[in-house]
Amino acid sequence: MKHGILLAALLPLIACMCSPGAEFLPVMSFNVRLGVADDGAFSWENRKAAAAAMIADQRPAVFGVQEAYDFQLDFLKGNCPGYAYVGVGREDGVHEGEHMAVFYDTERISLEDWGTYWLSETPEEPSFGWDAACKRTATWTLLRDRKTGRAFYFVNTHLDHVGETARRNGLALVLERIVGMNPEGYPMALVGDFNVYPDDPCLGDLRKKMQDARETAPDTDRGVTWHDWGKVSGTPPIDYVFYSGFSGCKSFRRITREYGGSIYVSDHYPVIADLVY
């Protein structure tokens, strides 16, 4: 009887995934590691070609980057043909500092609207929030899938690595904006480096509104994402893809392979999810 109940619950997702007409939307979160850091053999100059090769190989329809400086964004755009991006520097709202940018494959995706806000008490201007060590932002995009004609939202963020209150309140602000910006009920994807493990209480309200691709995909990967150039292993992940309005997630995986002779594309493994309409 229990097996029958479980099968009944899974049938809609199985049918969707097996249907010849099902369309998948591959979305990725990629903490690129800030390009001004002195990482020796792993500095940006030594791994930037590998980062571009990874994107060309995986070919996500949309991906969010964290920690990226403008010169890193320009390199990826110039070396990943067919992609465009939007985003601003978190320090001045223009070019300075890290960008939480959104890249999209222009052959498949069209941009309809976008914006950036700060995770703070004054979200419309460059600002620190609560006990945060850094200015933190979220970049949102309203996109349309040329393949299906369907509109969807994609949001990219990076929660603070120090301030517990800043993480909790920052994510609450993101969730409030996600709910408020979408009266049409379009599918929604939220990606980013949240700097918390999956059991952290700050994810509680988010889990009530959106699904964690890592937890819902039948083909999934729960391995470490921040690995600090191979020095960290066996810890829970801190990079996420959440979604709502999609019928499911076909697969979720880390990208751990080498590209172009470089061992690592970043100190984080990118994560990619195939979302199902």
URMOKA-V260868 format. One record per residue. N is the residue number from 1. SS is DSSP state (@ for helix, = for strand, . for the rest). OMEGA is omega in degrees with one decimal (* if undefined). D_CENTER is the distance of its C-alpha to the mean C-alpha in Angstrom with 1 decimal. Layout:
N:SS:OMEGA:D_CENTER / N:SS:OMEGA:D_CENTER
//
This chain:
1:.:-180.0:38.9 / 2:@:179.6:35.6 / 3:@:179.5:34.6 / 4:@:178.6:35.4 / 5:@:179.9:33.3 / 6:@:179.9:30.3 / 7:@:179.4:30.8 / 8:@:179.5:31.2 / 9:@:-177.0:27.9 / 10:@:-173.7:26.2 / 11:@:179.6:28.1 / 12:@:179.8:26.1 / 13:@:179.4:22.9 / 14:@:-179.7:25.0 / 15:@:-179.8:26.7 / 16:@:-176.6:23.6 / 17:@:-176.7:22.3 / 18:@:-177.0:25.8 / 19:.:179.0:26.7 / 20:.:-178.3:27.4 / 21:.:-178.1:26.0 / 22:.:178.0:22.6 / 23:.:179.7:19.7 / 24:=:177.7:16.4 / 25:=:179.6:13.2 / 26:=:-180.0:11.0 / 27:=:-172.8:7.3 / 28:=:169.5:5.3 / 29:=:-173.2:3.1 / 30:=:171.0:6.4 / 31:=:-170.5:8.5 / 32:.:-173.8:11.5 / 33:.:-173.1:14.1 / 34:.:-172.8:16.1 / 35:.:179.0:18.7 / 36:.:-179.0:21.6 / 37:.:176.3:21.6 / 38:.:-177.2:24.7 / 39:.:177.0:23.3 / 40:@:-178.4:26.4 / 41:@:-178.0:26.0 / 42:@:177.7:22.2 / 43:.:-174.5:22.2 / 44:@:-177.6:20.1 / 45:@:-177.0:23.3 / 46:@:-176.7:23.7 / 47:@:-176.1:20.3 / 48:@:178.1:19.1 / 49:@:178.2:20.7 / 50:@:178.2:19.1 / 51:@:179.1:15.6 / 52:@:179.3:16.7 / 53:@:178.0:18.4 / 54:@:-179.7:15.4 / 55:@:178.7:13.6 / 56:@:-179.2:17.0 / 57:@:-176.4:17.5 / 58:@:177.6:14.3 / 59:.:174.6:14.3 / 60:.:175.0:11.1 / 61:.:179.4:12.0 / 62:=:171.7:8.9 / 63:=:176.7:6.1 / 64:=:175.5:4.7 / 65:=:174.3:6.9 / 66:=:177.1:8.3 / 67:.:-172.4:12.1 / 68:=:170.4:13.1 / 69:.:-174.3:16.7 / 70:@:-179.6:18.2 / 71:@:174.9:20.0 / 72:@:177.6:17.0 / 73:@:-179.5:15.5 / 74:@:177.9:18.9 / 75:@:-179.0:19.3 / 76:@:178.8:16.2 / 77:@:-178.5:17.4 / 78:@:-175.6:20.9 / 79:@:174.6:20.3 / 80:.:-174.7:17.9 / 81:.:176.6:20.3 / 82:.:-179.9:19.3 / 83:=:169.9:16.1 / 84:=:179.4:16.0 / 85:=:171.5:13.8 / 86:=:179.9:14.1 / 87:.:179.6:13.7 / 88:.:175.7:16.2 / 89:=:-173.8:17.2 / 90:.:-176.7:17.0 / 91:.:-176.0:20.7 / 92:.:-178.8:22.5 / 93:.:179.1:20.2 / 94:.:-175.9:21.1 / 95:.:-168.3:20.7 / 96:.:173.8:21.3 / 97:.:-176.0:18.9 / 98:.:177.8:15.2 / 99:=:166.9:13.0 / 100:.:-172.0:9.5 / 101:.:176.2:9.9 / 102:=:174.5:8.7 / 103:=:176.9:10.5 / 104:=:178.7:12.2 / 105:=:-172.5:15.0 / 106:.:177.0:18.0 / 107:.:-178.0:20.1 / 108:.:-169.8:18.2 / 109:=:171.6:16.4 / 110:=:-179.2:18.1 / 111:=:178.7:17.0 / 112:=:-179.9:19.0 / 113:=:177.4:18.0 / 114:=:176.2:15.5 / 115:=:177.0:15.8 / 116:=:172.9:14.8 / 117:=:-177.1:16.2 / 118:=:178.6:16.8 / 119:.:-174.0:16.4 / 120:.:176.5:20.1 / 121:.:177.8:23.4 / 122:.:-169.6:23.5 / 123:.:-177.2:20.1 / 124:.:179.5:21.6 / 125:.:179.8:22.6 / 126:.:-172.3:21.5 / 127:.:171.9:22.1 / 128:.:177.9:21.7 / 129:.:172.3:21.0 / 130:.:-177.8:23.3 / 131:.:-176.5:23.5 / 132:.:174.9:20.5 / 133:.:-177.1:21.2 / 134:.:167.9:19.1 / 135:.:-177.9:18.3 / 136:.:-176.8:14.8 / 137:=:168.4:13.1 / 138:=:175.2:10.7 / 139:=:180.0:10.6 / 140:=:177.4:11.1 / 141:=:168.1:12.3 / 142:=:-172.3:14.8 / 143:=:174.2:14.9 / 144:=:179.1:17.5 / 145:=:-178.5:17.6 / 146:.:-177.2:20.8 / 147:.:-176.3:21.3 / 148:.:-174.7:21.7 / 149:.:-174.2:22.3 / 150:.:174.6:19.8 / 151:=:175.7:17.9 / 152:=:175.5:14.5 / 153:=:175.0:12.2 / 154:=:-175.9:8.6 / 155:=:-177.6:7.4 / 156:=:-179.1:5.4 / 157:=:178.5:7.3 / 158:=:-178.6:9.0 / 159:.:-174.7:11.9 / 160:.:-178.0:15.2 / 161:.:-177.0:16.4 / 162:.:-170.1:20.0 / 163:.:178.4:20.6 / 164:@:177.8:20.5 / 165:@:179.3:21.6 / 166:@:177.2:19.0 / 167:@:-177.6:16.2 / 168:@:-177.6:18.0 / 169:@:178.0:18.9 / 170:@:178.9:15.8 / 171:@:175.8:13.8 / 172:@:177.7:17.0 / 173:@:177.4:16.9 / 174:@:-178.8:13.3 / 175:@:177.6:14.7 / 176:@:179.7:17.9 / 177:@:179.7:16.5 / 178:@:179.8:14.5 / 179:@:-175.3:17.8 / 180:@:-174.9:20.0 / 181:.:-168.8:18.4 / 182:.:179.4:18.6 / 183:.:-180.0:22.3 / 184:.:-179.1:22.2 / 185:.:177.2:20.0 / 186:.:170.9:17.7 / 187:=:-173.6:15.0 / 188:=:172.5:11.8 / 189:=:176.4:8.1 / 190:=:-179.5:6.2 / 191:=:173.1:2.7 / 192:=:171.3:4.0 / 193:=:-175.6:7.2 / 194:.:-180.0:9.7 / 195:.:174.3:12.7 / 196:.:175.8:14.3 / 197:.:-175.4:15.4 / 198:.:-178.3:15.1 / 199:.:-178.1:18.6 / 200:.:-178.2:18.2 / 201:@:-176.9:20.0 / 202:@:178.6:17.5 / 203:@:-173.1:15.3 / 204:@:-178.7:18.5 / 205:@:178.2:18.4 / 206:@:-178.6:14.8 / 207:@:176.5:15.9 / 208:@:-175.3:18.8 / 209:@:-175.1:16.9 / 210:.:-179.1:13.9 / 211:=:179.6:13.7 / 212:=:-176.7:11.7 / 213:@:179.3:11.1 / 214:@:-175.7:12.3 / 215:@:-174.4:15.4 / 216:@:-178.0:16.3 / 217:.:177.2:15.9 / 218:.:175.4:19.5 / 219:=:-169.3:18.4 / 220:.:-174.5:16.0 / 221:.:-177.1:15.4 / 222:.:-177.4:15.6 / 223:.:179.1:16.3 / 224:.:175.6:15.5 / 225:.:172.8:12.4 / 226:=:-174.3:13.9 / 227:.:176.6:17.2 / 228:.:178.5:18.8 / 229:.:175.1:20.1 / 230:.:-178.0:21.3 / 231:.:-177.8:23.1 / 232:.:176.2:21.1 / 233:.:175.2:21.2 / 234:.:178.0:21.6 / 235:.:178.6:19.5 / 236:.:-179.9:16.9 / 237:.:176.3:13.1 / 238:.:178.9:11.1 / 239:=:-166.8:7.4 / 240:=:163.4:6.3 / 241:=:173.1:5.6 / 242:=:-179.1:8.4 / 243:=:171.6:10.5 / 244:=:177.9:14.0 / 245:.:170.5:16.6 / 246:.:-177.0:15.8 / 247:.:178.5:18.6 / 248:=:178.5:16.7 / 249:=:-176.6:14.5 / 250:=:-178.9:16.5 / 251:=:176.5:14.9 / 252:=:-176.6:12.2 / 253:=:168.3:12.6 / 254:=:175.5:12.1 / 255:=:-171.7:13.2 / 256:.:-174.6:16.2 / 257:.:177.3:18.8 / 258:.:176.5:20.6 / 259:=:174.4:20.6 / 260:.:178.1:23.6 / 261:.:177.5:25.3 / 262:=:-177.7:22.6 / 263:.:-175.8:21.9 / 264:.:172.8:18.4 / 265:.:179.6:15.8 / 266:.:173.1:14.6 / 267:.:170.1:15.4 / 268:=:166.5:12.2 / 269:.:172.3:11.7 / 270:=:176.0:8.7 / 271:=:-177.1:7.7 / 272:=:-179.7:8.2 / 273:=:174.5:9.4 / 274:=:-178.9:12.4 / 275:=:-175.3:12.7 / 276:=:176.0:16.3 / 277:.:*:18.0
//
